[in-house]
């Protein structure tokens, strides 16, 4: 009782009712006890098969053993329940056994379903130590699923695409597009909702924001029609991140509230981690640094409880941006190991940390290598984040030639905001970083317009530390240009900037504010 319903008042009668319903589903009863054994005055346990040890309910079945279909239906349901409760290793053990027997018996439909179940739910796929095994199972399921219904074939393609999106992007995009077509042919809203989630993640690009916003709305509608509250929650999460990218914070917060309400109704195990991550993200935007650090630590703790492979990396990224806003990047060296990974933004961010620690040559080498291979950086969900980190590096190093190359790449996206992950961090207006690049590259005609747009966008986003930074950059750009009226505008902007710095405590900018006021 304590394990399943901690802190909840559940009577013995409720437990007995639940067991009776489960036995009815399994075709069992209290007399036969084929699957669920009653231990008087103790409780219940799964009945082990006669020919296997009692402690190996999920031990792989050897060829030739009796494969009772009902037993494997039970294993499938058990694995799904274990995933929902956060016991991922045990869940995958159950689904691995079902896949093994289905492969041996030539049961393609059961194998395809087992491979999908092994890949996990929408919260836990495409990460962790099991990814290579997951890809192998899904690829085999793809080859076996020709006779399966369109919905099942769609889900296999979508989930495989999600798992290979970073390593084999072109193939992943093609699979995602096939999955979208098949899901619509299936005419099943539940299937469509799940497939749209994976398709959104695979096709995520700085070039298709409007299409992704429509996709999130369609996913929510399909999930609601299917009565799937958890998947609807994921749809609202995707809507929230799209709204942030468009600079619409109020809409993003409303979507996030709707997501957590549905996760709560669905009693999803990831609710606490997601909530803490989102709180850290919004606290960073507000400049509530103490709260941001506390929420980031909470999210890390919850993520480790769930065996989330991404939790340490998400925590490192949130702390990295926190220290960047505080002017304390040199303190991030202990986090460098967590910033290692396949995402370009992580490697560039680590180089920025090394620059602040005094390793100028390592930072310069990273900038030169990345810009030389700029066309090879995937235009996926990480692209805008990677470009902002390169902009930071180029500006600090004063590399005019590479700043110009980066400015050409970023200029079409200055109306967007930079978002890392679904709930990790938002770095405000892309125009701020374009302005830094234009100034470094000597493209004076773009500097003031970029910083003006950055001030406007970050104010609408209520991203206070980033607004203060944009105001500081705009004031300096106006003083440098010194056209008629620029000094008066700079004085007003600096006054607002100084007040904002004092309000949220931004020591890095205070000295620069004083210097610019002295120039006036």
N, C-alpha and C positions, 0 to 999 in steps of 0.2 A: 504493500500500500504506500509506504514512504517513497519507494523508488518511482512508482508510476504517477502518483498524485501527491507530490510533496506540498504540505501546507494547505491541502484541500480537504474539507470534510466529506468523506465518501463512506457510506455505510456498507456493511457486509452484504446487505440485500442488493445494493447497486452493483457490487462486484459479482455476485452470483448471477444477476441478470445479464451482465456483460459477457460472462463466461458461457451462459446458456445460448445467447445470440451467436457467439462465435462458433460454438459447437454446431448450431443449426446451419450456419454458412458452410462449415466443413463436412457436413453429413455425419456428424459424430453425435453421441449422447452420453449421459452420465453413466450408463451401463457399459457400453463398449469401451469408452475412453481410448479411442484409437489415436487421438492426437493430443488431447489435454487430460492429464491425470490429476485426480483429486487426492491431495495428501491431507488427511483428516487433522484438523486443528493447526495446520501449517499453511495451506494455500494450494497452489496449482503449479504444474510444470508441463512442458512439452514432453510427450511420451517418446522416448528414443526408440528407433527401429530395433527389432530383436537382434538383428545380425550386426549391430554397431554398438560401440561403447556408449554409455549414457552421457558422457561429456562431450560428444562430438556431433551435436545436432547439425552443424554446418560443415562437417568434414567432407571433403570431396568424395563422391561415390565412385567406386572402382567399376570398370567395365564388367558387365555381367551381373551386377547387383540388381535387385528388383527395384525398379523406379516407379513408385506409386504416384500417378498423376496428382492425386490430392495432396500428397506430401510436398510436391514441388509448387503447387498453388500456394500452399501454406508458406513455403520458403520465400516465394515471391512477395507475398503480403508482409511477411516478417521483415524482409530486406527494405521494403519501402517505408515501413514503420520505423525501422532503425535509422534510416536516413533522416526522417523527420525529427527524430529525437537527438540527432547529432552523433550517433554511433556509426561512423562511416566505415570503419574497418570491418565491423561485423556485418554491416549491410552489404558491402561488396563481396564478402565471403559467401553470403547466401546467394546472391545473384550469380557469382562465379560458378557455383555448383549447378544451378539451374542451366546455365549456358553449357556446361560440360556435358550434362546428360542429354540436353536437346541436340547438341552436336553429334553425340554418339548415336542417338535414335533417329537422326535425320529429320528432326522436327524443326523446320526452318522458321515457322511463325513464332514458336516458343523461343528459339535462339535469338531472333531479332528483338523480341520484347526483353529478354534477359540482358542483351547488350545495352539496350536503352536504359534499363533499370540500373545496370552497373555504372553507367555514365552519371547517374545522380539526378537530382532535381535541378531547377533553374538556378538555384543558389550555389551549387557545389560542383558543377561540371567544369571541364577545361582547366583544372588546376591540380597541383599536388603530385605526389610521387606515382600515382596510378595513371597518369595521363597517357603514357606510351601503351600500357595495357588496354586502356579505354579505347584508344585509336585503333589498335589491332582488332578488338572485338567489334567496333563499329564498322570497320572496313570489311570484316568477314560478314557482318550483318547486311551490309550493302550488297555484297555478292550473292547472299542467300535470299534476299527479300524481293526477288522479281515477281513472285506470285502473291505477295502480301497486298492488302488493301492500300489505296493511295495515301491514306492518313498515316499509316505505319511507315511507308516508304518516305514520306515527307519528313517525319520526325527523325528517322535515321540520318537522312541527308543533312538536316539542319543541325543536329547534334554533332555529327562528324565535322561539319564545316566550322562550328564553334571551337572544336578541339584542335583544329589545324590552322586556325585563322592567322596566327603569328608566324608559323613555320612554312606554310604553303598557301599564301594568301590568294593567288589567282585561282587555284583549285577550290579553295573555300568559298570564294565569291560565286563561282559557277554552281557549286552544290547548293548554296543558299538560294540562288535564283530558281533552281529546279525545285527545291523544297517549297518555296512560296507557291509555285504553280500547282504542285501536287496537293498542298494543303487546301487550296481553294477548290480543287476538284473533289476533295473528300466531303465537302459541305458539312463539316463538323466544327462548331465554334471552339470546342476545347482544344482540338488539334491545331486549328488555325492560331489560337492565342499562343500556345507553346512554341509553334514554329516561328511566329512573328518575333518573339523574344530573341531567339537565336539569330534570325535573319537581321534584326536590328543591330545586334552586337557585331556580326560579321561585316555588314555593309557600312558600319559607322565610319564616316569620313567628314572632313571639314567642308566637303563640297555638296553635301546633301542634307543640310539641317532641316529644311522645310519638309522634305520627304520623310525624314525620321520622326518629325513631330506628328505627321499624319499617321505613320505606322504605329506610334505609341497609342494614339486615340483608337485606332482600329483594334489593337491588341486588347485594350481595356474593354471595349464594347464586346468583343468575342468572348473574353473570359467571364464577363458579367452574364452574358446570355447562357454560358455553359454552367453557371453557378460555381465557378472555381475562384474563390476569394483570394487564395494565395497567388495565383497567376495574375489576377487583376492587380494585386499589390505590386508585382513586378512591373506591370504595365505602367502603373502610376509612378514608379521609380524612374522608368525610362522617360516618362513625360516630364518629371521634375528636372532631370539632367538636361533635357532639351530646352526647357524654359530658361535654365541658368545660362546655357550657351547663347541663348537669344537675348540675355540681359534682363529677363523678366522674373525678378526674384519673388514677387508676391504670388505669381502663378506657380512658380517652383515650390514654394512653401505649401500652397494649397494642395498640390499634387502629392507632396511628401506626406502631409497629414492623412490624405486619402489612402496612401500606400500603407502606412503604419496601422491605420484602422483595420484594413483588410488582413494584414499579417496577424494582428491581434485576434481578429475573429477566427482566422484559420489556425491560431495557436502555433505559428511557425517558430521553430527553434532559433532562427536567425534574427528575430525581432530586436533583441537587446543590442546585438552588435551593430545592426544597421542604424538603429536609433542613435546610439552613441557616436557612430561615424558621422551621421548627418549633423548632430549637435556640434561636433568638433568643426565640421566644415563651415557651418553658419557662424559659429563663434569666431573663427578666423576672419570671416568677412567683416564682422562687426568690430574687430579689434579687441575682443574680450579674450586676451591671451591666456590668462590663468584658467579660465573655464575651458578654452580650447585644449590646453594641455591635459587637463583632467579628463575631459571626454575622450580624447585620443587614447589615453591610458586605459580607460574603461573599455573602449572598443577592442583594444588589443587583448585585454583579459578575456572578454567574451569570445573573441575569435579563437583564442588558444583553447578555450573550453570546447569549442565546436570543431577543433582540429582543422581550422581554416588555414590553408597554405598561404593565403594572401595577407593574413592579419599582420605579421611583422613588417611586410613591405608597406602596407597602407599606413601603419603607425609611423614608420620612418619618413614617409613622404609628408604626412601632416606635420610632424615635428620639424622637418626641413623647411617647410614654408613658414612655419611659426618663427623659427630662428632667423629666416631671411627677413621677415617683416620687423623683427626686433633688432636687426643688425648684429646677430650673434651666430653667423654662419660657421665661424671657426670652431664652434663647440660641437659640430656635427660629425667630427671624425669617427667617434664610436659607432655611428650609424652607417658608415660607408659600406660595410658588408651587406646590410639589408637593402642598400640601393643598387646592388648588383642584380641584373636580370635582363630578359630579352627586350624590354622596352627601351627605346632610344633615349627617352627623357630621363630615365634613371641614370644611365651612364653619363649623360651630359650634366645632370645635377651633381653627380659625384665629382666631376671635374671642377664644377663651380665651388664645391666645398674645398677642394685641394687648392684652388686659386686663393681663397680667403685664408687658407692656412699657410700661404707663401710659396706653394709649388706652382710658380707661374709657367714654367716650361711644360709641365704635364697638362695644364689647362690649355695652353696654346696648341699643343699637339692634338688634343681632343677636338678643338675648334677646327683646325685645318683638316683633320681626317673626315669629320662629319660634313663639312661644307663641300669638300671635294666629292663626296658621294651623296650629295643632297637628294638627287633623283632616286636613290635607292631607299630612302627613308619611307616606309609604307605610309600612305595617306589614309591612316586608320584613326581610331579613337585617341591615339597617343600623339598624332602629328602636331597639333597645335601646342601641346605641352612641350614637346621636343623643341619646337621653334622658339618658344619663349625662353627656354634655357640657353639655347644658342645665342639669342639676342642679348641675354644677360652677359654671357661670356664675351661676345664680340665687343660690346660696349665697354666692359671693364678693361679689355686688352687694347682698346682703341684701334682695332683692325678695320680700317676703312674699306678695303677691297671686299673682304668677306661680309662685312655689314651691308654693303651694297647688294651682294648676291642674295642675302637673306631678306633684305627689304623688298626686293622684286618678288620673292616667294610669298611674303606675308601680306603685301599690300591689298590683294583681293579679299582678305579676310578681316579687315580692320573693324567691320561692324559686328563681329562675333566676340564672344567671351571665351576665355580659356577654362576648360573644365577637365580635371584629371579623374578618371574613374567615374562610377555612378554616384558616389557619395564621398569621395576622398577630399577633394579641394577644388576651389574655384579661384582663378588668378586674375579675374577681372578682364577689362577691355583689352583686346588684341592691339588696339591702336596705341596703347602705352608702349608696347614693345616695338611696334613699327616706328614710333617717334624716336625712340632711343637709337634704332638702327639708322634712321634717316639722318640724325644729328652726327653719328659716328662716321657715316659715309659722306658727309658734306652735302647732303641734298637738302639745302636750307628751305626750299619752297614747300617741303612736306612737313617740316618739323612742327610748326605751330598748329596747322590743321589737325595733325595726328593727335597732339596733346590736348587740343580743344575737344576732340571727339572722345578721348579717354576720360577727361573730366566729366563730360556729360554722361557717358555710359556708366562709369563707376558710381556716380551720384545716384543714377536710377537703380543700380544694382545694390546700393547701400553697402558698398565694399569700402569701408572707411579707411583702413590703412592704404589701400590701393588708390583711393581718391586723393588722400593726402600726398601720395607720391606723384600722382598725375598733376596735381596743382603745383607742386614744387617744380616739376619739369616744365610745365607751361609758363610759370613765372620767369624761370631762367631763360627760356626760349624767347619770350617777349622782350626781356632786357637785352639779349644778344641781338635780336632783330632791330630793336630801337626805332621802329617806324612811328609816325605820328599817333599818339594815343596809347602806345604800347606801355610806356612807363606808368601811366595812370592805371591801366588794366592790371599790370604786374603788381602794383601796390595793393589793389583790392584782392587779387588772388592770394598774395602772400599773407594778407591779414586773415583771410579765411583758413589758409593752410596752417598758420601758426596756432590758431584757435583749435583746429582739429588735432594737431600734434599734442597740444596740452591736454585735450579732452581724453585721448586714448593712450597717451604716454608712448610717444615714438622718439626715443632719444636719437636714433640715427639721423633724423631730418632736422633736428632743432638747430644744430650748428650751421647747417646749410641755409636754413631760413634766416639766421642772423647774418650770414655772409651776404645773402641777396638783399636784405634790408639795408645793409651798409652800402651796397652798390647804389641803391636808390638815393 
